[in-house]
Amino acid sequence: MTTQQVIDPETIKLVKEEFLSQVILFNCNCHTFDTVIEQLIKATGCSSATASQLAYVADQFGRVKVFEGEREKCERVADIIGSVGLIVKITQ
């Protein structure tokens, strides 16, 4: 006879969150705010206001997390942002 273990949904959520990746955008002085904002909107689907805030944080602090999710999605987001020469990194 086999026994089945029930896993709490909150535990599953915590485990999944441990494996999420993040896309970090680094500040550079070679792109305009408009270019950064445009790429963030295109890559993440965020609003113009959110993209503006993220661009501002990157400018002021040198980097900002712009996206979090599964590795494949992060790679797509990073590819779009980086396609114009913006500096991005994917972290675990």
Secondary structure, 3 states (H helix, E strand, C coil): CCCCCCCCHHHHHHHHHHCCEEEEEECCCCCCHHHHHHHHHHHHCCCHHHHHHHHHHHHHHCEEEEEEECHHHHHHHHHHHHCCCCCEEEEC
